[in-house]
Amino acid sequence: MLEDFPLSIYPIRRLERIHNRASGQTLDGRPTRILWTADKVVMPTVPVAPSSGAILVVTGLQGGNTRGQKHKLADGHVVRPDLAVIDDPQTTESAWSESQSARREALLAGDVLGMAGPGKKIAAILCPTVIRPGDMANNILNRDKHPEWQGERTRLIYAFPTNEKLWDEYAKLRAESLKADGDGHEATEFYRLRQAEMDEGAIVAWPARRNPDELSAIQHAMNLKMRDEQAFWAEYQNEPLAVAEGDEGLLTADQIAAKTSGCRRGEVPLGANHLTMFIDVHDRILYWCVCAWQEDFTGYVLDYGAFPDQKRVTSPWPMPSGCWGGHSPAPASTGRSTRASSIWSRRTWRGNGTAAED
């Protein structure tokens, strides 16, 4: 960098990694006003340098520091950002959540693009990776949804080889070699002898991108595709394949109803001869559940609720109604649990033909 940008980098080099020197550094008797911290860098003031006095600030998208970014110059003038560079603003978890994706789109539109302040424009560069269809990155790159971003999808390979038959043979050789604890060199040799035919029609973005044991960027791209089709289209093509989502694995109302015992609330089923009680102790409330068990550990939920009784099916959280105030120490909570247990232990649990023990 010193060779490319000597006017900007030389004053930084002169600090010799001792940041305290920045406040005393001068050029022709004038302070360079370098600032170098963990999240902010102010480039040295060198009148003929294009980056003279440029301000670089690093912040997280959701850290709360994006909104209202500003810097006060030596003359008292306050400046605000005029360029934002956003790198990978979504995680795998947020990409699979519609609400988190929408939230991050809102942060980009509001907090990031609003940093310039009233009456000012800001430029923004976003470098995302599309993880699934419909995630934040996919929406931003969609010019119909967000034309202001002028999204462009970059790809590892823009046109695939046309000789599918030879690549199918290559894939078989490679798979057989890897299954036999090999390294796939047999497939590479197969490709070496037919490279011109196998490369025909292919267009890659970066011809030099390949691993040391590969012969070309085309082979590298095809190896990635063979390794994991789903990951290839998402991570390297920015065009993730549609993934089956929705109701798979979710229980229907009929399936849930079929699991019920048919007994009334508080009634011990035939064959159950033991009762157990569970209490989840909180500062302000106790959540409890009573179950009946057979000798083979078949279990039934007899009753459940909260103490004090909330008079409703669901309880608001974290402040249920009719509860103890303040944060009680553990002994007090334990005492309430013991008192609640004694109340339920005196309750009569009616069976339908057998006795039950608590």
Backbone torsions as a table, in degrees:
resi	resn	phi	psi	omega
1	MET	NA	-31.7	178.9
2	LEU	-62.1	-38.9	179.3
3	GLU	-69.0	-37.0	-177.5
4	ASP	-79.3	-38.2	-175.9
5	PHE	-131.1	66.3	-174.5
6	PRO	-62.6	-37.6	-177.6
7	LEU	-65.2	-32.0	-178.7
8	SER	-88.7	-36.9	-171.8
9	ILE	-87.6	-30.6	-176.9
10	TYR	-58.8	-45.7	177.7
11	PRO	-61.3	-32.2	178.3
12	ILE	-69.7	-42.5	177.6
13	ARG	-58.9	-36.6	-177.2
14	ARG	-66.2	-16.4	176.0
15	LEU	-71.4	-22.8	179.4
16	GLU	53.0	41.2	177.0
17	ARG	65.2	14.8	175.7
18	ILE	-105.5	96.2	-170.6
19	HIS	-65.2	-25.2	-179.4
20	ASN	-65.2	-18.5	178.7
21	ARG	-72.5	-17.6	-175.1
22	ALA	-58.5	-40.7	-176.1
23	SER	-66.8	-23.0	-178.3
24	GLY	-103.7	0.7	-177.2
25	GLN	-74.9	136.8	179.2
26	THR	-132.0	158.8	174.2
27	LEU	-132.2	116.6	-175.4
28	ASP	54.4	36.8	177.0
29	GLY	85.0	-1.7	-179.9
30	ARG	-111.2	139.7	-179.1
31	PRO	-65.2	140.5	177.5
32	THR	-81.3	-17.1	174.8
33	ARG	58.5	39.5	175.0
34	ILE	-70.2	138.3	171.2
35	LEU	-128.1	128.7	-175.6
36	TRP	-138.7	97.8	178.8
37	THR	-125.2	-177.7	-176.7
38	ALA	-64.3	-33.3	-175.6
39	ASP	-124.0	6.4	177.7
40	LYS	-148.2	135.8	175.7
41	VAL	-129.7	128.2	172.3
42	VAL	-111.2	117.1	-177.4
43	MET	-67.0	152.5	-176.9
44	PRO	-62.1	144.7	177.6
45	THR	-81.1	101.9	177.1
46	VAL	-127.0	104.1	-168.4
47	PRO	-48.3	-35.5	-175.7
48	VAL	-90.8	-3.9	-178.3
49	ALA	-86.3	134.2	179.1
50	PRO	-58.9	-30.1	-177.1
51	SER	-94.8	12.8	-176.5
52	SER	-55.5	119.6	177.7
53	GLY	73.2	10.0	179.8
54	ALA	-64.7	145.1	-175.1
55	ILE	-116.8	126.5	178.7
56	LEU	-117.6	124.8	179.7
57	VAL	-124.8	136.7	179.0
58	VAL	-113.4	130.8	178.4
59	THR	-152.8	156.4	177.3
60	GLY	-83.3	151.8	-178.3
61	LEU	-62.9	-37.5	-176.8
62	GLN	-107.4	13.9	-177.3
63	GLY	-77.8	-11.7	179.7
64	GLY	88.4	-4.1	-178.4
65	ASN	-97.9	-3.1	-177.4
66	THR	-69.6	-48.2	-178.3
67	ARG	-65.9	134.7	174.6
68	GLY	79.7	21.2	178.6
69	GLN	-64.4	133.8	177.7
70	LYS	-160.7	163.4	-179.2
71	HIS	-143.2	135.1	-179.2
72	LYS	-97.2	122.7	-179.7
73	LEU	-79.6	171.2	-177.9
74	ALA	-61.8	-30.7	-179.2
75	ASP	-84.7	4.9	179.0
76	GLY	91.2	-8.1	179.7
77	HIS	-73.1	135.7	-179.3
78	VAL	-101.0	126.9	178.5
79	VAL	-114.8	152.8	178.4
80	ARG	-125.0	163.0	-174.6
81	PRO	-59.4	144.9	175.0
82	ASP	-123.4	0.0	176.1
83	LEU	-147.9	132.3	175.9
84	ALA	-121.8	130.3	175.6
85	VAL	-115.5	114.6	-175.7
86	ILE	-110.9	120.2	-176.9
87	ASP	-111.2	122.4	177.1
88	ASP	43.3	68.2	-174.9
89	PRO	-80.4	6.6	178.0
90	GLN	-130.4	154.4	176.0
91	THR	-106.7	170.7	176.8
92	THR	-61.0	-40.4	179.4
93	GLU	-63.3	-46.6	-178.2
94	SER	-68.4	-31.6	-179.6
95	ALA	-63.9	-31.6	-178.9
96	TRP	-89.1	3.4	178.2
97	SER	-114.9	119.3	179.8
98	GLU	-63.4	-38.4	-178.5
99	SER	-68.4	-41.1	179.0
100	GLN	-69.1	-36.6	177.4
101	SER	-63.7	-43.9	178.9
102	ALA	-64.2	-38.5	178.9
103	ARG	-62.5	-42.2	-179.1
104	ARG	-70.8	-33.9	173.2
105	GLU	-62.3	-40.4	179.6
106	ALA	-66.1	-38.0	178.1
107	LEU	-65.0	-38.9	177.4
108	LEU	-63.7	-46.0	-176.9
109	ALA	-69.4	-36.1	-175.6
110	GLY	-94.9	-65.3	-174.0
111	ASP	-69.4	-45.8	-174.9
112	VAL	-75.1	-55.9	-177.3
113	LEU	-72.7	-10.4	177.8
114	GLY	-96.1	4.0	-176.3
115	MET	-67.3	-25.3	-176.7
116	ALA	-67.7	-24.7	179.7
117	GLY	93.8	173.5	-177.1
118	PRO	-61.3	136.2	175.7
119	GLY	74.1	6.8	-179.7
120	LYS	-121.9	151.6	177.1
121	LYS	-105.2	155.6	177.6
122	ILE	-132.6	140.4	174.0
123	ALA	-94.0	148.4	-178.7
124	ALA	-141.3	138.4	175.8
125	ILE	-121.7	123.3	-177.9
126	LEU	-116.2	125.4	179.4
127	CYS	-115.8	84.0	-176.8
128	PRO	-100.5	168.1	169.9
129	THR	-122.5	122.9	179.0
130	VAL	-74.3	126.3	-178.2
131	ILE	-103.2	-38.1	178.0
132	ARG	-151.0	158.1	176.0
133	PRO	-59.9	133.0	178.0
134	GLY	89.9	-1.1	178.3
135	ASP	-77.9	178.4	-175.4
136	MET	-59.6	-45.4	-178.9
137	ALA	-63.6	-42.5	179.9
138	ASN	-63.0	-39.3	179.1
139	ASN	-68.8	-41.4	-179.4
140	ILE	-63.9	-37.4	-179.4
141	LEU	-75.2	-12.6	179.6
142	ASN	-80.6	110.4	-175.7
143	ARG	-69.0	-20.4	176.3
144	ASP	-72.6	-36.6	180.0
145	LYS	-83.4	-39.4	-177.1
146	HIS	-134.7	72.5	-179.4
147	PRO	-63.2	-25.2	-177.6
148	GLU	-65.0	-22.9	-179.8
149	TRP	-85.0	-15.4	179.4
150	GLN	49.3	52.3	-174.2
151	GLY	-63.9	142.3	176.6
152	GLU	-136.9	124.7	-179.4
153	ARG	-87.8	120.0	173.7
154	THR	-91.1	149.4	-176.1
155	ARG	-133.6	153.3	174.2
156	LEU	-70.2	-39.5	-179.4
157	ILE	-135.4	127.6	-175.9
158	TYR	-95.8	-20.4	174.8
159	ALA	-146.8	132.3	-176.5
160	PHE	-87.6	155.1	177.1
161	PRO	-56.9	145.0	-176.5
162	THR	-87.8	-20.3	-177.5
163	ASN	-87.5	79.9	-176.4
164	GLU	-67.3	-30.7	-177.5
165	LYS	-62.7	-46.5	-180.0
166	LEU	-66.2	-37.1	179.0
167	TRP	-70.0	-29.3	174.2
168	ASP	-65.7	-41.7	177.4
169	GLU	-65.2	-40.7	177.3
170	TYR	-59.6	-44.0	-178.4
171	ALA	-62.8	-39.4	178.9
172	LYS	-65.2	-45.3	179.2
173	LEU	-61.2	-42.7	-178.5
174	ARG	-65.6	-43.9	-179.6
175	ALA	-64.4	-42.9	179.7
176	GLU	-62.8	-39.8	179.6
177	SER	-65.5	-45.0	-178.7
178	LEU	-67.6	-36.2	178.3
179	LYS	-66.0	-27.9	179.6
180	ALA	-93.3	22.6	179.5
181	ASP	65.8	25.7	176.7
182	GLY	-89.7	-171.9	-178.9
183	ASP	-117.0	7.4	177.9
184	GLY	81.2	12.8	-177.3
185	HIS	-66.7	-25.1	177.8
186	GLU	-63.6	-40.3	178.0
187	ALA	-67.5	-37.2	178.5
188	THR	-64.4	-40.0	177.8
189	GLU	-66.1	-39.7	175.5
190	PHE	-58.5	-41.7	179.8
191	TYR	-69.3	-38.1	-179.4
192	ARG	-59.5	-40.7	-177.4
193	LEU	-75.2	-17.5	-175.8
194	ARG	-129.2	24.4	-170.8
195	GLN	-58.9	-42.6	-178.1
196	ALA	-61.3	-43.2	179.8
197	GLU	-68.8	-40.5	-175.1
198	MET	-76.2	-25.0	178.9
199	ASP	-83.6	-11.7	-173.8
200	GLU	-58.4	129.2	177.2
201	GLY	88.3	-10.5	-176.0
202	ALA	-84.5	141.7	175.2
203	ILE	-132.6	120.5	179.9
204	VAL	-111.2	155.4	-177.9
205	ALA	-76.2	-35.6	-175.1
206	TRP	-131.6	94.0	-174.9
207	PRO	-59.9	-22.1	-177.6
208	ALA	-89.5	-4.6	-176.4
209	ARG	-81.2	110.7	176.7
210	ARG	-165.2	162.3	175.2
211	ASN	-85.7	159.9	-177.4
212	PRO	-57.8	-29.2	-178.3
213	ASP	-92.9	13.1	178.7
214	GLU	-115.0	155.2	-174.1
215	LEU	-95.3	-21.0	-177.3
216	SER	-157.9	166.9	176.0
217	ALA	-67.7	-28.2	178.6
218	ILE	-67.4	-45.9	177.0
219	GLN	-61.8	-41.2	179.0
220	HIS	-59.2	-46.1	-179.3
221	ALA	-64.0	-42.2	-179.5
222	MET	-68.1	-33.9	176.1
223	ASN	-64.3	-41.2	177.9
224	LEU	-63.9	-39.6	179.4
225	LYS	-65.3	-40.0	179.7
226	MET	-70.7	-30.4	-178.0
227	ARG	-66.8	-44.7	-180.0
228	ASP	-160.3	104.7	-176.1
229	GLU	-60.9	-43.6	-177.2
230	GLN	-63.3	-47.9	-179.7
231	ALA	-66.4	-35.7	-179.2
232	PHE	-61.1	-47.5	-177.1
233	TRP	-70.0	-29.3	179.5
234	ALA	-82.1	-53.8	-171.9
235	GLU	-78.7	-31.2	-173.0
236	TYR	-112.3	-19.9	-179.3
237	GLN	-110.8	-12.2	-177.4
238	ASN	58.4	27.4	177.4
239	GLU	-135.7	72.8	-175.3
240	PRO	-63.0	144.4	177.6
241	LEU	-72.8	151.4	178.3
242	ALA	-64.8	134.0	179.8
243	VAL	-110.8	135.3	179.3
244	ALA	-63.3	121.8	177.8
245	GLU	-130.5	173.5	173.0
246	GLY	118.1	-125.9	-167.6
247	ASP	-93.9	6.9	-179.6
248	GLU	-63.7	128.1	178.5
249	GLY	84.7	-8.1	179.3
250	LEU	-86.0	138.8	179.7
251	LEU	-77.1	141.5	175.0
252	THR	-86.7	166.3	178.4
253	ALA	-60.5	-38.5	178.8
254	ASP	-65.3	-39.0	179.5
255	GLN	-66.4	-39.5	178.2
256	ILE	-66.1	-43.7	-179.9
257	ALA	-62.2	-33.1	-179.1
258	ALA	-69.3	-16.9	-178.9
259	LYS	-88.1	-8.6	-178.5
260	THR	-72.8	152.5	-175.9
261	SER	-79.0	-21.2	-176.7
262	GLY	87.7	-3.9	178.7
263	CYS	-85.4	153.6	176.2
264	ARG	-73.5	160.2	179.7
265	ARG	-59.4	129.2	-179.9
266	GLY	86.1	-1.3	-178.1
267	GLU	-97.0	130.7	-179.5
268	VAL	-83.1	123.1	-179.1
269	PRO	-65.9	156.9	177.3
270	LEU	-62.7	132.1	179.1
271	GLY	99.2	-18.8	178.4
272	ALA	-84.6	129.5	-176.5
273	ASN	-129.5	11.8	176.3
274	HIS	-139.5	142.7	175.4
275	LEU	-117.8	139.4	173.4
276	THR	-128.5	151.7	-178.7
277	MET	-127.4	136.3	178.9
278	PHE	-119.9	134.7	176.6
279	ILE	-129.1	124.9	175.7
280	ASP	-98.4	110.2	-171.2
281	VAL	-89.6	124.9	173.2
282	HIS	-120.9	171.9	-178.4
283	ASP	-62.6	-36.2	-171.4
284	ARG	-115.5	-7.0	-173.5
285	ILE	-158.7	156.0	174.1
286	LEU	-116.7	131.9	173.9
287	TYR	-106.7	130.3	-172.9
288	TRP	-131.0	159.8	177.7
289	CYS	-152.4	136.5	178.1
290	VAL	-116.1	129.4	-178.4
291	CYS	-124.3	152.3	174.7
292	ALA	-112.7	145.8	-174.7
293	TRP	-133.2	144.4	170.8
294	GLN	-93.5	171.7	-179.0
295	GLU	-62.1	-28.6	-179.7
296	ASP	-90.3	15.0	178.0
297	PHE	71.8	15.7	168.5
298	THR	-66.8	126.9	-173.2
299	GLY	-117.2	154.6	178.8
300	TYR	-137.6	135.8	173.3
301	VAL	-84.2	118.4	-179.1
302	LEU	-89.2	-40.9	-177.4
303	ASP	-165.0	158.4	178.3
304	TYR	-157.9	163.7	-179.9
305	GLY	168.4	-155.9	-178.9
306	ALA	-131.9	154.6	176.7
307	PHE	-131.9	121.3	-1.5
308	PRO	-62.0	154.7	-179.0
309	ASP	-60.5	130.3	-177.9
310	GLN	-89.7	-5.3	178.0
311	LYS	57.8	29.8	179.5
312	ARG	-157.6	161.7	-177.7
313	VAL	-71.7	-44.0	178.5
314	THR	-114.5	149.8	-178.3
315	SER	-111.4	138.0	175.9
316	PRO	-66.6	147.8	-178.8
317	TRP	-135.1	137.2	15.0
318	PRO	-97.9	9.7	-176.9
319	MET	-120.4	76.4	176.2
320	PRO	-63.0	157.9	-178.1
321	SER	-82.7	155.2	175.2
322	GLY	66.1	31.0	-176.7
323	CYS	-109.9	174.1	179.1
324	TRP	-72.8	145.4	-179.2
325	GLY	-87.1	157.6	175.3
326	GLY	74.2	177.5	178.5
327	HIS	-99.3	105.5	-175.0
328	SER	-80.1	145.6	174.8
329	PRO	-68.3	162.7	-175.6
330	ALA	-56.9	-43.4	-179.5
331	PRO	-57.9	-38.8	179.7
332	ALA	-65.0	-42.5	178.7
333	SER	-63.5	-38.9	179.4
334	THR	-64.5	-38.4	178.3
335	GLY	-63.7	-41.4	178.3
336	ARG	-64.6	-39.3	177.9
337	SER	-62.0	-42.4	179.1
338	THR	-64.4	-42.0	178.9
339	ARG	-63.9	-41.8	178.5
340	ALA	-64.2	-39.9	-179.8
341	SER	-62.3	-40.3	-179.5
342	SER	-65.6	-34.1	178.2
343	ILE	-64.7	-46.5	-176.8
344	TRP	-74.2	-29.2	-179.9
345	SER	-68.5	-25.1	177.7
346	ARG	-84.8	-6.8	179.8
347	ARG	-72.5	143.0	178.7
348	THR	-87.5	121.5	177.8
349	TRP	-102.7	112.0	-175.2
350	ARG	-82.3	129.8	176.4
351	GLY	-96.5	174.6	177.2
352	ASN	-114.1	39.0	176.4
353	GLY	138.6	-12.8	-179.1
354	THR	-132.9	160.7	176.8
355	ALA	-89.9	156.0	178.9
356	ALA	-128.6	144.0	178.6
357	GLU	-106.3	146.7	175.0
358	ASP	-102.3	NA	NA
